[in-house]
Amino acid sequence: MAGQLADDPEMGVPSQLPGIRTVLVDGELFEDCPALAVGYLHEPDRIEIRYVALAPSAGPDDVQEAEQERELPADPDVTAVTVREVADAWHRITRRLRNNAPDSYAALRTGADLAAVAALESGLGVRIPVELTVLWLLTAGDGGADGWGCLPGNRALLPLDAVAAVYRLKTEAQAHLDSANAGSPEEERITVWRPGWIPVAADSPADRVSGLYLDTETGFLGRWSRYDDHPDDERDTLVTYLEETADALEAPALAPRDQPGLIGRTGVAQQRRSGAGGPLAAPGHPRVRVTS
């Protein structure tokens, strides 16, 4: 595919991401290989494959139509920068996981295709920001390894079906509160969920009653929880969050929050303790090795 793109960089169809085109690979060309969608960055001086995902069941024309239904933001330059920032940060994260925590790396799902993201957006009725779209094109969730996700605090990226389920659950909870508080003054009404909040990560792979959401209006991450208390709301954008995660994996000793380490082949994050130094220990588990 890389060779064909070098000869014919226009062979793919334009995607909704500036500079990135999508080309479909017929699965019948290779033994035991499904049809694939290959997204590549096309610039005047270079071609770079950015992701490979299972192709949707629809044909190329349907894929192009689904992609083109997603309007571009007002400033394509900003979008292009965001695409590169998310992709670069995620590649830094996965490179460290692949080299140091192969079980955590293996737990990451393959990227979603644009048709799946478009379907999720239609189901939620919320515009999915480009940074979240790019992340999902790179990976469509984290199954977790030994009960731990790969993000700070051992959080795990939600699969797309779980994103829809959490959104529906929290929206229904807010609707019940709105009905109960219909006669109350505005200042006394309780808000636990807003339509523009999109679930991104759960606090653990097996526990989805709390986690992080992306506020599509502000661009910042926030936290939902079992009891709807938010004592440690994140004030990061998704890009900043991913970049800080990559920084922590590359230099664990300098991590400002949880310190990354290893239990066997699995990456874990241990809460930093004041005055503690050297490798961290997890209660009931072998000692945690700090990797750099």
PATOR-466872 format. One record per atom (N, C-alpha, C): x, y, z; residue in one letter. Coordinates in steps of 0.2 Angstrom, whole numbers, padded with zeros to 4 digits, always signed. Atoms other than C-alpha are relative to their C-alpha. Last residue first. Example, Ala and Ser with C-alpha at 12.3 -4.5 7.8 and 13.67 -1.06 7.14 Angstrom:
BEGIN
-0004-0006-0001S;+0068-0005+0036S;-0004+0005+0003S;+0004-0006+0000A;+0062-0022+0039A;+0004+0006+0000A;
END
This chain:
BEGIN
-0002-0006+0003S;+0060+0024+0160S;+0003-0001-0007S;-0003+0000+0007T;+0051+0011+0169T;+0002+0007-0003T;+0000-0006+0003V;+0047+0010+0188V;+0004+0000-0007V;-0006-0002+0003R;+0045-0008+0193R;-0001+0007-0003R;+0001-0003+0007V;+0031-0012+0204V;+0006+0003-0002V;-0002-0007+0000R;+0033-0025+0218R;+0000+0003-0007R;-0007-0001+0000P;+0023-0040+0217P;+0002+0007-0001P;-0003+0002+0007H;+0005-0039+0221H;+0007+0001+0001H;+0003+0006+0003G;-0006-0038+0237G;+0003-0003-0006G;+0002+0005-0005P;-0003-0020+0240P;-0003-0006-0003P;+0007+0000+0000A;+0006-0012+0226A;-0002-0005+0005A;+0003+0006-0001A;+0024-0007+0229A;-0007+0000+0000A;+0006-0001-0004L;+0033+0008+0221L;-0002-0008+0001L;+0006+0004+0003P;+0051+0007+0215P;-0006+0000+0005P;-0002+0007+0003G;+0063+0021+0221G;-0007-0003-0002G;-0004+0000+0006G;+0057+0035+0232G;+0002-0007-0002G;-0001+0007+0002A;+0043+0040+0244A;+0005+0000-0006A;-0006+0003-0003G;+0044+0056+0253G;+0002-0006-0003G;-0005-0005-0002S;+0026+0061+0248S;+0006-0003+0004S;+0000-0001-0007R;+0017+0046+0240R;+0006+0005+0002R;-0007-0002-0003R;+0014+0046+0222R;-0001+0002+0007R;+0000-0006-0002Q;-0002+0036+0217Q;+0007+0002+0004Q;+0001+0000-0007Q;+0003+0021+0208Q;+0000+0007+0002Q;-0002-0007-0002A;+0000+0019+0189A;-0001+0000+0008A;+0004-0002-0005V;+0001+0001+0181V;+0002+0007+0002V;-0001-0006-0002G;+0008-0006+0165G;-0005+0002+0005G;+0005-0005+0000T;+0007-0024+0163T;+0002+0006+0003T;+0000-0003+0006R;+0021-0036+0158R;-0006+0005-0001R;+0000+0005+0006G;+0025-0041+0175G;+0001+0004-0006G;+0001+0006-0004I;+0019-0027+0187I;+0000-0006-0006I;+0001+0007+0003L;+0026-0012+0179L;-0001-0005+0006L;-0005+0005-0002G;+0027+0007+0184G;-0003-0007-0004G;+0001+0006+0004P;+0019+0024+0180P;+0005-0005+0002P;-0006+0002+0002Q;+0019+0037+0194Q;-0001-0007-0004Q;-0001+0007-0001D;+0002+0045+0196D;+0007-0002-0003D;+0006+0003-0003R;+0002+0064+0196R;+0002-0007+0002R;+0003-0005-0005P;+0017+0076+0191P;-0006-0003+0004P;+0007+0000+0001A;+0027+0062+0183A;-0003+0004+0005A;+0002-0007+0001L;+0045+0066+0184L;-0007+0001-0001L;-0002-0003-0006A;+0051+0049+0190A;-0002+0008+0000A;+0004+0002-0006P;+0041+0041+0177P;+0002+0004+0006P;-0004-0002-0006A;+0050+0050+0162A;-0004-0001+0006A;-0007-0001+0002E;+0044+0043+0146E;+0005+0001+0005E;-0003+0006+0002L;+0028+0036+0153L;+0007+0000-0002L;+0000+0004-0006A;+0024+0052+0162A;+0003-0007-0002A;-0006-0002-0004D;+0028+0062+0146D;+0001-0004+0006D;-0006+0003+0004A;+0016+0051+0136A;+0006+0003+0004A;+0000+0007-0001T;+0002+0054+0149T;+0006-0003-0003T;-0003+0001-0006E;+0006+0073+0149E;+0000-0008+0002E;-0007-0002+0000E;+0003+0073+0130E;+0004-0001+0007E;-0004+0005+0004L;-0013+0063+0131L;+0008+0002+0000L;+0000+0006-0004Y;-0020+0075+0144Y;+0004-0006-0003Y;-0005-0001-0006T;-0014+0090+0135T;+0000-0006+0004T;-0007+0000+0003V;-0023+0084+0119V;+0005+0001+0006V;-0002+0006+0002L;-0039+0080+0128L;+0007-0001-0002L;+0003+0002+0006T;-0039+0097+0136T;+0002-0007-0001T;-0004+0001+0006D;-0035+0098+0154D;-0004-0001-0006D;+0000-0006+0004R;-0044+0105+0169R;+0005-0001-0006R;-0006-0001+0005E;-0048+0088+0176E;-0001+0007-0003E;+0001-0001+0008D;-0061+0089+0190D;+0006+0001-0003D;-0006+0000+0003D;-0054+0082+0207D;-0001+0001-0008D;-0005-0004-0003P;-0068+0084+0219P;+0006+0002-0003P;-0005-0001+0005H;-0082+0080+0207H;+0006+0004+0004H;-0004-0005-0003D;-0096+0072+0217D;+0006+0001-0005D;+0000-0007+0004D;-0109+0064+0206D;+0003+0005+0004D;+0004-0004-0004Y;-0111+0049+0218Y;+0000+0007-0002Y;+0006+0004-0003R;-0105+0036+0207R;-0005+0004+0003R;-0002+0005-0005S;-0093+0048+0198S;-0007-0003+0002S;+0007+0003-0003W;-0092+0059+0183W;+0002-0005+0005W;+0001+0006-0003R;-0076+0069+0179R;-0007-0001+0002R;+0003+0000-0007G;-0072+0083+0168G;-0001-0007+0002G;+0003+0007-0004L;-0061+0085+0153L;-0003+0002+0006L;-0003+0003-0006F;-0060+0102+0144F;-0003-0006+0002F;-0006+0004+0003G;-0065+0107+0126G;+0004-0003+0006G;-0006-0004-0002T;-0077+0121+0133T;+0007-0004-0002T;+0001-0007+0000E;-0093+0116+0124E;+0007+0004+0002E;+0000-0002+0007T;-0089+0098+0119T;+0000+0008+0000T;+0005-0005+0000D;-0085+0094+0138D;+0000+0003-0007D;-0003-0006+0003L;-0075+0078+0137L;-0006+0005-0001L;+0003-0002+0006Y;-0079+0065+0150Y;+0003+0006-0003Y;-0001-0007+0003L;-0069+0056+0163L;-0004+0001-0006L;-0005+0000+0005G;-0073+0041+0174G;+0001+0008-0002G;-0004-0006-0001S;-0085+0034+0186S;+0005+0001-0005S;+0005-0005-0004V;-0099+0021+0186V;+0004+0006+0001V;+0001-0005+0004R;-0089+0011+0172R;-0005+0005+0003R;+0004-0004-0004D;-0080-0002+0183D;-0002+0007-0004D;+0006+0003-0002A;-0072-0016+0174A;-0005+0004+0003A;+0003+0003+0006P;-0059-0007+0163P;-0007-0003+0002P;-0003+0006+0000S;-0056+0005+0178S;-0003-0004-0006S;-0005+0001-0005D;-0059+0023+0181D;+0003-0006+0000D;+0002+0002-0006A;-0068+0024+0164A;+0005-0001+0005A;-0003+0005-0004A;-0063+0035+0150A;-0003-0002+0006A;-0007+0001+0004V;-0070+0046+0136V;+0003-0006+0004V;-0004+0005-0004P;-0089+0049+0140P;+0006-0002-0004P;-0001+0006+0003I;-0096+0064+0130I;+0005-0004+0004I;-0005+0004-0003W;-0103+0079+0138W;+0000-0007-0003W;-0006-0001+0004G;-0113+0091+0127G;+0006-0004+0003G;+0000+0003+0007P;-0130+0085+0133P;+0007+0000-0003P;+0002-0004+0005R;-0126+0089+0151R;+0000-0003-0007R;-0002+0001+0007W;-0125+0078+0166W;-0003+0005-0005W;-0005+0005+0000V;-0126+0078+0185V;+0002-0001-0007V;-0002+0003+0006T;-0136+0094+0187T;+0006-0005+0000T;-0006+0004+0000I;-0146+0097+0203I;+0002-0002-0008I;+0001+0006+0004R;-0159+0111+0204R;+0007-0003-0001R;+0000+0006-0004E;-0158+0123+0219E;+0000-0007-0004E;-0006+0001-0004E;-0152+0138+0210E;+0000-0006+0004E;-0005+0001+0004E;-0166+0137+0197E;+0007-0002+0004E;-0004-0006+0002P;-0179+0137+0210P;+0006-0003-0004P;-0005-0003-0005S;-0189+0120+0212S;+0004+0006-0004S;+0003-0005-0004G;-0205+0115+0203G;+0005+0004+0004G;+0003-0004+0004A;-0197+0104+0190A;-0003+0006+0003A;-0001-0007-0002N;-0185+0097+0202N;-0003+0005-0004N;+0001-0001-0007A;-0191+0079+0201A;+0001+0007+0002A;+0007+0001-0001S;-0193+0080+0182S;-0002+0001+0008S;+0004-0006+0002D;-0176+0087+0180D;-0007+0000+0001D;-0001-0006-0004L;-0169+0074+0191L;-0003+0006-0002L;+0004+0001-0006H;-0177+0060+0181H;+0001+0006+0005H;+0007-0001+0001A;-0170+0068+0165A;-0004-0001+0006A;+0002-0007+0000Q;-0153+0069+0172Q;-0007+0002-0001Q;+0000-0002-0007A;-0153+0050+0176A;-0001+0008+0001A;+0006+0002-0004E;-0158+0047+0159E;-0001+0002+0007E;+0005-0004+0002T;-0144+0057+0152T;-0007-0002+0003T;+0000-0006-0004K;-0132+0048+0163K;-0005+0005-0002K;+0001+0001-0007L;-0137+0031+0157L;+0000+0006+0004L;+0007+0001-0001R;-0138+0036+0139R;-0002-0001+0007R;+0004-0006+0002Y;-0121+0043+0139Y;-0007-0001+0001Y;-0001-0005-0005V;-0114+0028+0148V;-0004+0006-0001V;+0003+0003-0005A;-0121+0016+0135A;+0000+0005+0006A;+0008-0001+0001A;-0116+0026+0120A;-0004-0002+0006A;+0001-0007+0000V;-0098+0027+0127V;-0007+0002-0001V;+0001-0002-0007A;-0099+0009+0131A;-0001+0007+0001A;+0007+0002-0003D;-0103+0005+0113D;-0001+0002+0007D;+0005-0004+0003L;-0088+0015+0107L;-0007-0002+0003L;+0002+0002+0007P;-0076+0006+0118P;-0006+0005-0002P;+0006+0003+0001L;-0071+0017+0134L;-0001-0002-0008L;+0005-0003+0006L;-0053+0022+0136L;-0006-0005-0001L;+0000+0003+0006A;-0046+0014+0153A;-0005+0004-0005A;+0006+0000+0004R;-0041+0022+0169R;+0001-0003-0007R;+0002+0007+0003N;-0026+0015+0178N;-0007+0001-0003N;+0005+0002-0004G;-0025+0032+0188G;-0003-0007-0002G;-0001-0002-0007P;-0016+0039+0173P;-0006-0002+0005P;+0000-0007-0001L;-0021+0029+0157L;+0002+0002+0007L;-0007-0003+0001C;-0016+0012+0152C;+0001+0007+0001C;+0000-0004+0007G;-0031+0003+0160G;+0007+0003-0001G;-0002-0007+0001W;-0029-0010+0174W;+0000+0003-0007W;+0004-0005-0003G;-0039-0025+0178G;+0002+0007+0000G;+0000+0002-0007D;-0026-0038+0174D;-0003+0005+0004D;-0004+0006-0001A;-0024-0029+0157A;+0001-0001+0007A;-0004+0000-0006G;-0037-0017+0151G;+0004-0007+0001G;+0003+0006-0004G;-0050-0019+0137G;+0003-0001+0007G;-0005+0004-0003D;-0045-0002+0130D;-0003-0005+0005D;+0001+0002-0006G;-0055+0007+0117G;+0005-0004+0003G;+0007+0000-0002A;-0057+0011+0099A;-0002-0003+0007A;+0002+0006-0004T;-0039+0015+0095T;-0008+0001+0002T;-0007+0004-0002L;-0031+0026+0082L;-0002-0006+0004L;-0002+0003+0006L;-0048+0031+0074L;+0007-0003+0001L;+0004+0006+0002W;-0055+0034+0091W;+0002-0003-0006W;-0002+0005-0004L;-0041+0046+0095L;-0004-0006-0001L;-0006+0002+0002V;-0044+0056+0079V;+0002-0006+0005V;+0000+0004+0006T;-0062+0057+0083T;+0006-0003-0002T;+0003+0007-0002L;-0059+0063+0100L;-0001-0004-0006L;-0005+0004-0004E;-0048+0077+0094E;-0002-0007+0002E;-0005+0003+0004V;-0060+0082+0080V;+0005-0004+0004V;-0006-0004+0002P;-0074+0085+0092P;+0005-0004-0004P;-0006+0003-0003I;-0089+0074+0092I;+0006+0004-0003I;-0006+0000+0004R;-0105+0084+0088R;+0006-0002+0003R;-0005-0005-0002V;-0119+0078+0099V;+0006+0000-0005V;+0003-0007+0002G;-0135+0069+0094G;+0005+0005+0002G;+0000-0005-0006L;-0129+0054+0104L;-0003+0006-0002L;+0004+0003-0005G;-0135+0041+0090G;+0000+0005+0007G;+0007+0000+0001S;-0129+0052+0076S;-0004-0003+0006S;+0002-0007-0001E;-0112+0054+0084E;-0007+0001-0002E;+0000-0002-0008L;-0110+0036+0087L;-0003+0007+0000L;+0006+0003-0002A;-0115+0032+0068A;-0001+0002+0008A;+0006-0004+0003A;-0102+0045+0062A;-0006-0003+0003A;+0000-0007-0003V;-0089+0037+0073V;-0006+0004-0002V;+0002+0001-0007A;-0093+0020+0066A;-0001+0006+0004A;+0007+0001+0000A;-0093+0027+0048A;-0002-0002+0007A;+0004-0007-0001L;-0076+0035+0052L;-0007-0002+0000L;+0000-0003+0006D;-0068+0018+0056D;-0004+0006+0000D;+0007+0000+0003A;-0063+0013+0073A;+0000+0003-0007A;+0004-0007+0001G;-0045+0010+0078G;-0007-0001-0003G;-0002-0004+0007T;-0039-0007+0084T;-0005+0006-0001T;+0003+0002+0005R;-0042-0011+0103R;+0002+0004-0007R;+0003-0005+0004L;-0029-0009+0116L;-0004-0003-0006L;+0007-0001-0002A;-0027-0024+0127A;-0003+0006-0004A;+0004+0004+0003A;-0011-0029+0118A;-0007+0001+0001A;+0000-0001+0007Y;-0002-0014+0123Y;-0005-0004-0004Y;+0004-0006+0001S;-0006-0017+0141S;-0001+0002-0007S;+0006+0003-0002D;+0001-0035+0140D;-0005+0006-0001D;+0003+0003+0005P;+0016-0028+0131P;-0007-0002+0001P;+0006+0003-0003A;+0021-0016+0145A;-0004-0003-0006A;+0000+0001-0007N;+0038-0010+0141N;-0005-0004+0003N;-0006+0002-0002N;+0041-0009+0122N;+0001-0002+0008N;-0002+0005+0004R;+0023-0009+0116R;+0007-0003+0003R;+0003+0006-0003L;+0018+0002+0131L;+0002-0006-0004L;-0002+0002-0006R;+0031+0015+0127R;-0003-0007+0003R;-0007+0002+0000R;+0027+0015+0109R;+0003-0002+0006R;+0000+0007+0003T;+0009+0016+0112T;+0007-0003-0001T;+0003+0004-0006I;+0010+0032+0123I;+0001-0008-0002I;-0005+0001-0005R;+0022+0040+0110R;-0002-0004+0006R;-0005+0004+0002H;+0010+0036+0096H;+0006-0001+0005H;+0002+0007-0001W;-0004+0043+0106W;+0005-0005-0003W;+0001+0002-0007A;+0004+0059+0108A;-0001-0007+0001A;-0007+0000-0003D;+0009+0061+0090D;+0000-0003+0007D;-0004+0006+0003A;-0008+0056+0084A;+0007+0000+0003A;+0003+0006-0003V;-0017+0069+0096V;+0004-0007-0003V;-0001+0000-0008E;-0005+0083+0092E;-0002-0007+0003E;-0007+0002-0001R;-0005+0079+0073R;+0001+0000+0007R;-0001+0007+0002V;-0024+0079+0072V;+0007-0002+0001V;+0003+0004-0005T;-0025+0095+0083T;+0001-0007-0002T;-0004+0000-0006V;-0013+0104+0071V;-0002-0005+0005V;-0006+0003+0002A;-0023+0100+0056A;+0005-0001+0006A;+0002+0007+0001T;-0039+0105+0064T;+0006-0004-0001T;+0001+0002-0007V;-0032+0122+0069V;-0001-0007+0000V;-0007+0000-0003D;-0026+0125+0051D;+0000-0003+0007D;-0003+0006+0001P;-0044+0120+0045P;+0007-0001+0003P;-0007-0001+0002D;-0052+0134+0054D;+0004-0006-0001D;-0001-0006+0003A;-0071+0134+0054A;+0008+0002-0002A;+0000-0006-0004P;-0072+0116+0058P;+0002+0006-0004P;-0007-0002-0002L;-0075+0104+0044L;-0001+0006+0005L;-0003-0007+0002E;-0092+0097+0042E;+0006+0001+0003E;-0002-0003-0006R;-0096+0078+0045R;+0004+0007-0003R;+0005-0002-0004E;-0107+0072+0030E;+0002+0004+0006E;+0001-0007+0002Q;-0091+0071+0020Q;-0006+0003+0003Q;-0005-0005-0002E;-0086+0056+0029E;-0001+0007-0001E;+0000+0000-0008A;-0102+0046+0028A;+0005+0005+0002A;+0006-0004-0002E;-0103+0050+0009E;+0000+0001+0007E;-0001-0007+0001Q;-0085+0044+0007Q;-0006+0005+0001Q;-0004-0002-0005V;-0089+0028+0016V;+0002+0008-0001V;+0003-0002-0006D;-0104+0026+0005D;+0004+0002+0006D;+0004-0006+0001D;-0094+0028-0011D;-0004+0002+0007D;-0004-0006+0000P;-0081+0016-0005P;-0004+0006+0000P;-0005-0001+0005G;-0093+0002-0001G;+0003+0007+0000G;+0002-0004+0006A;-0102-0001+0015A;+0005+0001-0005A;+0003+0004+0004S;-0097-0015+0027S;-0002+0003-0007S;+0007+0001-0001P;-0085-0004+0036P;-0003-0004-0006P;+0004-0004+0004A;-0066-0007+0034A;-0008-0001+0001A;+0005+0005+0004L;-0057-0014+0048L;-0004+0005-0004L;+0006+0003-0003A;-0044-0001+0053A;-0004-0004-0004A;+0003+0006+0004V;-0026+0005+0048V;-0006-0003+0005V;+0004+0005-0004Y;-0020+0022+0055Y;-0002-0005-0005Y;+0001-0002-0007R;-0008+0036+0051R;-0004-0005+0003R;+0006+0004-0003I;+0000+0031+0035I;-0001+0001+0007I;-0001+0004-0006E;+0012+0045+0030E;-0006-0004+0002E;+0006+0004-0001I;+0014+0053+0013I;+0002-0004+0006I;-0001+0007-0004R;+0027+0067+0011R;-0007-0003+0000R;-0006+0003-0001D;+0031+0083+0002D;+0001-0006+0003D;-0004-0001+0006P;+0015+0090-0005P;+0007-0004+0000P;-0002-0007+0001E;+0005+0083+0010E;+0005+0001-0006E;-0002-0002+0007H;-0006+0068+0011H;+0002+0007+0000H;-0001-0007+0001L;-0008+0060+0028L;+0003+0001-0007L;-0007-0002+0001Y;-0014+0042+0027Y;+0000+0008-0001Y;+0000-0008+0000G;-0030+0033+0033G;+0008+0002-0001G;-0006-0002-0002V;-0031+0014+0028V;+0000+0008-0001V;+0000-0007+0002A;-0047+0006+0028A;+0006+0003+0003A;-0002-0005-0004L;-0046-0013+0028L;-0001+0007-0003L;-0001-0006+0004A;-0055-0028+0021A;+0002+0006+0005A;+0007-0004+0001P;-0052-0043+0031P;+0002+0006-0004P;+0000-0007-0002C;-0036-0054+0029C;-0006+0004-0001C;+0002-0001-0007D;-0036-0073+0029D;+0001+0008+0003D;+0003+0006-0004E;-0026-0074+0013E;-0002+0002+0007E;-0005+0004-0005F;-0023-0057+0005F;-0004-0005+0003F;-0007+0000+0002L;-0031-0049-0010L;+0005-0004+0004L;-0001+0006+0004E;-0048-0055-0005E;+0007+0000-0003E;-0002+0006-0004G;-0048-0042+0009G;+0002-0006-0004G;+0004+0005+0001D;-0049-0027-0003D;+0002-0006+0004D;-0004+0006+0002V;-0039-0013+0004V;-0005-0006+0000V;+0002+0006-0002L;-0049+0004+0005L;+0004-0006-0003L;+0000+0004+0006V;-0041+0021+0004V;-0002-0007+0003V;+0001+0007-0002T;-0044+0035+0016T;+0000-0004-0006T;+0005+0003+0005R;-0037+0053+0014R;-0001-0007+0002R;+0000+0007+0000I;-0029+0064+0027I;-0006-0003-0004I;-0006+0003+0002G;-0024+0082+0023G;+0000-0008+0001G;-0004-0003+0005P;-0038+0090+0033P;+0007-0004-0001P;-0006-0003-0004L;-0048+0077+0043L;+0004+0003-0006L;+0002-0006-0003Q;-0066+0074+0035Q;+0006+0004+0004Q;+0004+0001-0007S;-0059+0061+0024S;-0002+0007+0002S;-0001-0005-0005P;-0054+0064+0005P;-0004-0002+0006P;+0006-0005+0000V;-0055+0048-0005V;+0002+0005+0006V;+0005+0000-0005G;-0039+0038-0008G;-0005+0005-0001G;+0004+0006+0001M;-0029+0036-0025M;-0006-0001+0006M;+0007-0003+0000E;-0023+0054-0024E;-0004-0006-0001E;+0002-0003-0007P;-0005+0049-0018P;-0008+0002+0000P;+0006-0004+0001D;-0002+0038-0034D;-0003+0002+0007D;+0001-0001+0007D;+0015+0031-0035D;-0006+0004-0002D;-0006-0004+0002A;+0020+0034-0017A;-0001+0001-0008A;+0001-0007-0002L;+0003+0028-0012L;+0005+0004-0003L;+0006-0003+0005Q;+0005+0012-0022Q;-0001+0007+0002Q;-0003-0001+0007G;+0022+0009-0013G;-0005+0003-0005G;-0004-0006+0000A;+0014+0012+0004A;+0003+0001-0007A;+0004-0006+0000M;+0000+0000+0000M;+0004+0006+0000M;
END
